[in-house]
Amino acid sequence: MPFASLGLIEPLVRAVSERGYTQPTPIQAKAIPAVLGGGDLMAGAQTGTGKTAGFTLPILQRLHGTPARKKGAIRALVLTPTRELAAQVEESVRLYGAHLPLKSMVMFGGVNINPQIDGLRRGVD
């Protein structure tokens, strides 16, 4: 089953393909349609099974297909327990969203907050 069969739009399928992925993992095959359909999702799987793509790909598609209600409004927030995981999620968002006109950023504590505030002021999806 290719990624396109999960209902993903062409820019996302292209980005996934550019990363060398051809088939979704079992967690992705279940998670992506559920999130695309607007459902809530709670899932667990071992490290390396593609959980991050399982939720970032459909979030990116939903953001792309829905205009912001207000210019500069934050439309999605992903909370993670560690800054390392936050950075990993942000990297995935940037890689998978490479062909979409969306803006994202990572935020975490323990660093100067001013650049992060400036990033938010510039606008993120």
C-alpha positions as a printed Julia matrix, in Angstrom:
125×3 Matrix{Float64}:
   0.0    0.0    0.0
   1.62   3.3   -1.05
   1.34   6.51   0.98
  -0.97   8.02  -1.65
  -3.55   5.33  -0.9
  -3.88   6.75   2.64
  -5.42   9.92   1.22
  -2.34  12.13   1.47
  -1.97  15.01  -0.96
   0.74  14.97  -3.63
   3.17  17.42  -1.92
   3.28  15.2    1.16
   3.63  11.98  -0.83
   6.48  13.61  -2.76
   8.24  14.7    0.45
   7.92  11.22   1.94
   9.24   9.69  -1.28
  12.2   12.09  -1.25
  13.06  10.75   2.2
  13.22   7.27   0.68
   9.98   5.89   2.11
   7.72   3.92  -0.21
   5.3    2.09   2.1
   3.69   3.27   5.35
   4.46   1.34   8.51
   1.58  -0.36  10.33
   1.23   2.54  12.81
   1.17   5.05   9.94
  -1.38   3.02   7.97
  -3.74   3.18  10.95
  -2.97   6.66  12.28
  -2.92   8.74   9.1
  -6.5    8.01   7.95
  -7.8    8.49  11.51
  -6.23  11.95  11.85
  -7.15  12.96   8.29
 -10.74  12.11   9.19
 -10.63  14.48  12.14
 -10.52  11.78  14.77
  -8.6   11.79  18.0
  -5.67   9.46  18.2
  -3.72   7.79  20.94
  -1.23   5.2   19.78
   1.89   3.49  20.95
   4.62   1.72  19.04
   8.3    0.97  19.35
  10.98   3.53  18.54
  11.68   3.72  14.82
   8.23   2.67  13.64
   7.25   6.04  12.17
   4.98   7.44  14.87
   6.1   11.02  14.18
   5.17  10.8   10.5
   1.94   9.1   11.55
   0.69  12.3   13.13
   2.69  15.05  11.39
   1.69  14.1    7.84
  -2.07  14.34   8.44
  -1.67  17.47  10.58
   0.24  19.14   7.74
  -2.46  18.14   5.27
  -5.23  19.47   7.49
  -3.34  22.76   7.98
  -2.77  23.08   4.24
  -6.43  22.48   3.47
  -7.79  24.89   6.07
  -7.08  28.61   5.95
  -6.12  30.38   9.16
  -9.04  32.17  10.79
  -6.78  35.04  11.72
  -3.46  36.03  10.14
  -0.59  34.8   12.27
  -2.78  32.56  14.43
  -1.16  29.4   15.72
  -3.21  26.52  14.36
  -1.45  23.45  15.74
   0.6   22.73  18.83
   2.54  19.54  19.47
   3.68  19.04  23.05
   6.57  16.72  23.81
   8.17  15.61  27.07
  11.74  16.51  26.04
  13.47  19.16  23.97
  15.16  16.41  21.95
  11.8   15.02  20.91
  10.52  18.55  20.21
  13.48  19.1   17.86
  12.82  15.73  16.17
   9.16  16.59  15.6
  10.09  20.01  14.2
  12.59  18.42  11.82
   9.89  16.02  10.6
   7.44  18.88  10.11
  10.01  20.78   8.04
  10.99  17.74   5.95
   7.48  16.48   5.29
   6.11  20.01   4.81
   8.88  21.05   2.43
   6.46  21.47  -0.49
   3.75  23.26   1.48
   3.55  27.0    2.27
   3.41  26.43   6.03
   5.61  27.88   8.77
   6.66  26.03  11.89
   9.08  26.42  14.76
  10.25  24.61  17.86
  10.08  26.13  21.33
  11.52  24.88  24.61
  12.82  26.15  27.88
  16.34  26.63  29.1
  17.37  28.98  26.31
  16.93  32.68  25.56
  13.2   33.17  25.0
  13.5   36.33  22.87
  14.32  34.58  19.56
  11.4   32.24  20.18
   9.05  35.15  20.84
  10.3   36.82  17.64
   9.59  33.6   15.73
   6.03  33.55  17.02
   5.55  37.19  16.09
   6.64  36.42  12.52
   3.84  33.88  12.4
   3.67  30.1   12.48
   1.0   27.62  11.55
